[in-house]
Each structure stands twice: as C-alpha cells, then as structure tokens.
C-alpha cells in the first residue's frame, strides 16, 4: 500500500489566494512522504472514490510526524480550490503518490528557483531549507505584489517578481524571464514549477545553453488548456506513451524518459 487515509485537523486563510490545510495521516509509513523541499502528495477528496475520484497534487509545506501542512493556491474554480475553501476538521481524504523532484547536485554554487502561484509553497520551503550561505535567484510570477509576502527572506536570496502575468489569467512570462536573467558564474541548478508549456520552454532553453539534466528539475504543475490537451492526447498520444514506456524499459531514469516523451508530444502538436 502506498496510500493512506487522513483527517483534516486545522485550516486557516493565509492570504486571498493561499489556504492552509493541516492533515493527520493515519499511516505515515505507508504513504512514505519524501523529505525533499518540494515534496508533494496527491489528495483525493472523496475517500470512497479513490483511486478513480477527483484529486489534486499539493506541496508539503511542513511535516511534523503524522501531521502534514499543505498550503494550497486558490483559483477561480476547480475541485481543489473548492475542497481547500470548505475543508473543516474531521473531513476525511486519501493521500497517495508521494513524490519529489528537487535534487541540486552537491557542487551547486547557486540556484535559480522559478515558479508561479502554484509552486509558491514549494519555493518557500526550498528557500527556508537552503543551507547557510546558499545563493539563489527566485523568479516568482504572482497575481499581485502582496503574494510575495509569503516567501521567506534569506541573505543571498534575491527575488525577481513578475506581477500580473500568467496564473491562468494572462500569458506567462516565466520562460522569457529565465532567458533574460543574468546567471552567476559557477555550477548552478534550476528548479521550476509552473504551467506545462512554460516548463517545456525553460527546459529547452537550458538544454540549448548546454545544461545537463542533472542540473535542473523542471515540472509542469498545471496546464492552461488541460481539457483540450487531454482530448488531443487521447486521440494522438499513443506514440508518446510508447516512447516513454520503452525508455523506462531500457533502464533510463524517469527524468530522461519524460523528456523523450515531451519531445514526441511537441513533435505531434501536443
């Protein structure tokens, strides 16, 4: 078993766009939440419907034994926002698919942390858990300037704000900001969380600069046209899935397999 039931034990509003939900996990050992700074879990809102019911992935902002704190970005609509806004102590959920991506190499001298509102909780934890003396540039695309108040302040960490773009309301400027940023000398590491099309653009940009894949972890947290994309994938995505499964079967790691999958998706118009 890789999942566990959990109960809501506390909730509170952090801002107009962020809601905190604290969960008590029935079986933490089975869930096996990752210790990495961008650790995430899938939350399934109707336990009786798991694993086929409605669910969303959320970053683990804090962990204290069996208690998980999730800070959830709210949107105008969607089952995740509805659940976060109405969750109350005693409500039950199922947690599944614990995972993480953040893996800066040991020789990393500086980090580039790139995110929109969806990745802000993970970015905050990355900043918070950086070793003393760590250096980072954070590019944060948020609806309003006060959303940046959520990020911890650390010496050596500079924040480049993008206000009012992306986040499902306007085209994102994250990929353009990454192209334009002045990157420090020495070995760096890039972590990205945001809209899927922007993640692809950032990955291509870093590869074109000669970055090896162990120097970045780039994840599309959401997709602006997800319903239309899902419909197109159902019609034409079989070739991409074959490439992905073949890569894994050949012993390639999941990151490389996904990049090959995404390259095929782009080639066939997805």
C-alpha positions as CSV (number, residue, x, y, z in Angstrom):
1,X,0.0,0.0,0.0
2,X,1.4,3.4,-1.0
3,X,-1.6,5.5,0.2
4,X,-3.1,6.4,3.5
5,X,-6.3,7.9,4.8
6,X,-6.0,11.3,6.6
7,X,-8.2,13.7,8.5
8,X,-8.3,17.5,8.4
9,X,-7.3,18.8,11.8
10,X,-6.9,22.5,11.1
11,X,-7.4,25.1,8.4
12,X,-6.7,28.8,8.0
13,X,-6.5,31.5,5.4
14,X,-3.0,32.8,4.7
15,X,-4.0,35.3,2.0
16,X,-6.7,35.9,-0.6
17,X,-5.0,33.3,-2.7
18,X,-3.5,30.8,-0.3
19,X,-5.3,28.5,2.1
20,X,-3.5,26.2,4.7
21,X,-4.9,22.8,5.5
22,X,-3.3,20.6,8.1
23,X,-3.9,16.8,7.9
24,X,-3.2,14.0,10.3
25,X,-2.1,10.9,8.3
26,X,-3.4,7.6,9.5
27,X,-0.4,5.6,8.2
28,X,2.6,7.8,7.6
29,X,4.9,4.8,6.9
30,X,2.7,3.5,4.1
31,X,2.5,7.0,2.5
32,X,6.2,7.5,2.7
33,X,6.3,11.3,2.2
34,X,9.6,12.4,0.7
35,X,11.9,14.7,2.8
36,X,12.9,16.9,-0.2
37,X,11.9,20.5,-0.2
38,X,9.4,20.2,-3.0
39,X,7.8,17.0,-1.5
40,X,4.2,16.6,-2.7
41,X,1.2,14.3,-2.2
42,X,-1.9,13.6,-4.2
43,X,-5.1,14.5,-2.2
44,X,-8.2,12.6,-3.2
45,X,-11.2,14.5,-1.9
46,X,-13.8,11.6,-1.7
47,X,-12.2,8.6,0.0
48,X,-14.9,6.2,-1.3
49,X,-13.9,7.1,-4.9
50,X,-10.2,6.5,-4.6
51,X,-8.3,5.9,-6.8
52,X,-10.6,6.9,-9.6
53,X,-12.1,10.0,-7.9
54,X,-11.2,13.7,-8.1
55,X,-7.8,14.6,-6.8
56,X,-5.0,17.1,-7.0
57,X,-1.3,17.2,-6.1
58,X,-0.1,19.6,-3.4
59,X,3.2,20.6,-1.9
60,X,4.0,19.6,1.7
61,X,4.9,22.9,3.3
62,X,5.7,21.3,6.7
63,X,5.8,17.8,8.2
64,X,5.8,17.0,11.9
65,X,5.4,13.3,12.4
66,X,1.9,12.3,11.2
67,X,0.9,15.9,10.6
68,X,1.2,17.4,7.1
69,X,0.7,21.0,6.3
70,X,-0.4,21.8,2.8
71,X,-0.6,25.4,1.6
72,X,-2.9,25.5,-1.4
73,X,-3.1,28.1,-4.2
74,X,-6.7,29.1,-4.8
75,X,-8.2,29.6,-8.3
76,X,-11.4,30.9,-9.5
77,X,-12.8,27.4,-9.9
78,X,-11.9,23.8,-9.6
79,X,-12.3,20.9,-7.2
80,X,-9.1,21.6,-5.4
81,X,-10.0,25.2,-4.6
82,X,-13.5,24.1,-3.6
83,X,-12.1,21.5,-1.2
84,X,-9.5,23.8,0.3
85,X,-12.1,26.5,0.9
86,X,-14.6,24.2,2.5
87,X,-12.4,21.7,4.3
88,X,-13.0,21.5,8.1
89,X,-11.7,19.5,11.0
90,X,-12.9,15.9,10.8
91,X,-13.2,15.8,7.0
92,X,-11.5,12.7,5.5
93,X,-9.4,12.3,2.4
94,X,-7.0,9.8,0.9
95,X,-3.3,10.7,0.2
96,X,-1.4,8.9,-2.5
97,X,1.6,9.3,-4.9
98,X,4.1,10.9,-2.5
99,X,6.9,12.3,-4.7
100,X,9.5,15.0,-5.0
101,X,11.8,16.4,-7.7
102,X,14.2,18.8,-6.1
103,X,17.8,17.4,-6.3
104,X,20.5,20.1,-6.5
105,X,23.9,18.4,-7.1
106,X,26.5,18.6,-4.3
107,X,28.7,21.1,-6.2
108,X,25.9,23.6,-6.7
109,X,27.0,27.2,-6.0
110,X,23.8,28.9,-6.8
111,X,20.2,28.1,-7.6
112,X,17.6,29.5,-9.9
113,X,14.1,28.9,-8.5
114,X,11.3,29.7,-10.9
115,X,7.6,29.5,-10.0
116,X,4.1,30.8,-10.4
117,X,1.5,30.8,-7.7
118,X,1.0,27.0,-7.9
119,X,4.6,26.4,-6.9
120,X,5.0,29.1,-4.3
121,X,4.6,26.8,-1.3
122,X,7.4,24.5,-2.6
123,X,9.6,27.5,-3.5
124,X,9.1,28.9,0.1
125,X,10.3,25.6,1.6
126,X,13.3,25.5,-0.8
127,X,14.3,29.0,0.4
128,X,13.7,28.1,4.0
129,X,15.7,24.9,3.9
130,X,18.7,26.2,1.9
131,X,22.0,25.8,3.7
132,X,23.6,28.8,5.4
133,X,25.4,30.8,2.8
134,X,23.3,29.4,-0.1
135,X,22.7,31.8,-3.0
136,X,19.6,31.8,-5.2
137,X,17.7,33.9,-7.7
138,X,13.9,33.4,-7.3
139,X,11.7,34.3,-10.3
140,X,8.1,34.4,-8.9
141,X,5.1,35.1,-11.1
142,X,2.2,36.1,-9.0
143,X,-1.2,37.8,-9.4
144,X,-0.4,40.7,-7.0
145,X,2.6,42.1,-5.2
146,X,1.4,41.1,-1.8
147,X,1.6,37.4,-2.8
148,X,5.3,37.7,-2.4
149,X,5.0,38.3,1.3
150,X,4.6,34.6,1.6
151,X,8.2,33.9,0.7
152,X,10.8,33.7,3.4
153,X,13.5,36.3,3.4
154,X,17.1,35.0,3.4
155,X,20.5,36.5,2.9
156,X,21.8,35.6,-0.5
157,X,18.4,35.1,-2.0
158,X,17.1,37.7,-4.4
159,X,13.5,37.8,-5.7
160,X,12.7,38.9,-9.3
161,X,8.9,39.5,-9.3
162,X,6.6,39.1,-12.3
163,X,3.3,40.7,-11.2
164,X,0.0,40.1,-13.0
165,X,1.1,37.7,-15.7
166,X,0.5,34.0,-16.0
167,X,-1.5,32.0,-13.4
168,X,-4.3,31.3,-15.9
169,X,-5.3,34.9,-16.5
170,X,-2.7,36.2,-18.9
171,X,0.2,34.6,-20.8
172,X,3.1,33.6,-18.6
173,X,6.4,35.5,-18.7
174,X,8.4,32.9,-16.8
175,X,10.3,31.4,-19.8
176,X,11.2,34.8,-21.1
177,X,12.4,35.9,-17.6
178,X,14.7,32.8,-17.5
179,X,16.1,33.6,-20.9
180,X,16.9,37.2,-19.8
181,X,18.2,36.6,-16.3
182,X,21.9,37.2,-15.7
183,X,23.1,33.8,-14.4
184,X,26.1,33.8,-11.9
185,X,29.3,32.0,-12.7
186,X,30.0,28.5,-11.4
187,X,27.8,25.4,-11.4
188,X,24.1,26.2,-10.9
189,X,20.9,24.4,-10.5
190,X,17.4,25.3,-11.7
191,X,14.1,24.2,-10.1
192,X,10.9,25.2,-12.0
193,X,7.3,24.7,-11.1
194,X,4.5,26.3,-13.2
195,X,2.4,25.9,-16.3
196,X,3.4,23.0,-18.5
197,X,4.0,24.9,-21.7
198,X,6.4,27.3,-19.9
199,X,8.1,24.3,-18.3
200,X,8.9,22.9,-21.8
201,X,10.2,26.3,-22.9
202,X,12.5,26.6,-19.9
203,X,13.8,23.1,-20.3
204,X,14.6,23.7,-24.0
205,X,16.3,26.9,-23.1
206,X,18.6,25.3,-20.5
207,X,19.4,22.4,-22.8
208,X,20.4,24.8,-25.6
209,X,22.7,26.5,-23.1
210,X,24.4,23.1,-22.5
211,X,22.9,22.4,-19.1
212,X,22.9,18.6,-18.3
213,X,19.7,17.3,-17.0
214,X,21.1,16.6,-13.5
215,X,21.4,20.4,-13.1
216,X,17.7,21.1,-13.4
217,X,14.4,19.7,-12.2
218,X,11.5,21.2,-14.3
219,X,8.0,20.2,-13.6
220,X,4.7,21.4,-15.1
221,X,2.4,21.7,-12.2
222,X,-0.7,22.5,-14.3
223,X,-1.8,23.2,-17.9
224,X,-3.7,26.2,-19.0
225,X,-5.7,24.3,-21.6
226,X,-5.8,20.9,-19.8
227,X,-9.2,19.7,-21.0
228,X,-8.4,20.4,-24.7
229,X,-4.9,18.9,-24.3
230,X,-6.3,15.8,-22.6
231,X,-8.7,15.3,-25.5
232,X,-6.0,15.7,-28.1
233,X,-3.7,13.4,-26.2
234,X,-6.4,10.7,-26.1
235,X,-6.6,10.9,-29.9
236,X,-2.9,11.2,-30.8
237,X,-0.7,10.5,-27.7
238,X,-0.2,6.7,-28.1
239,X,3.1,7.2,-29.9
240,X,4.4,9.4,-27.0
241,X,3.4,6.8,-24.4
242,X,5.2,4.1,-26.3
243,X,8.3,6.2,-26.3
244,X,8.0,6.8,-22.6
245,X,7.4,3.2,-21.7
246,X,10.2,2.0,-24.0
247,X,12.6,4.4,-22.3
248,X,11.8,3.1,-18.8
249,X,12.1,-0.5,-20.0
250,X,15.5,0.3,-21.4
251,X,16.6,1.4,-17.9
252,X,16.5,5.2,-18.5
253,X,15.6,7.3,-15.4
254,X,12.2,8.9,-15.2
255,X,13.5,12.4,-16.0
256,X,15.1,11.3,-19.2
257,X,12.1,9.2,-20.1
258,X,9.8,12.1,-19.6
259,X,12.0,14.4,-21.7
260,X,11.8,12.0,-24.6
261,X,8.0,11.7,-24.0
262,X,7.7,15.5,-24.0
263,X,9.8,15.9,-27.2
264,X,7.5,13.5,-29.0
265,X,4.4,15.3,-27.7
266,X,5.8,18.6,-29.1
267,X,6.5,17.0,-32.4
268,X,2.9,15.7,-32.8
269,X,1.5,19.1,-31.7
270,X,0.7,18.4,-28.0
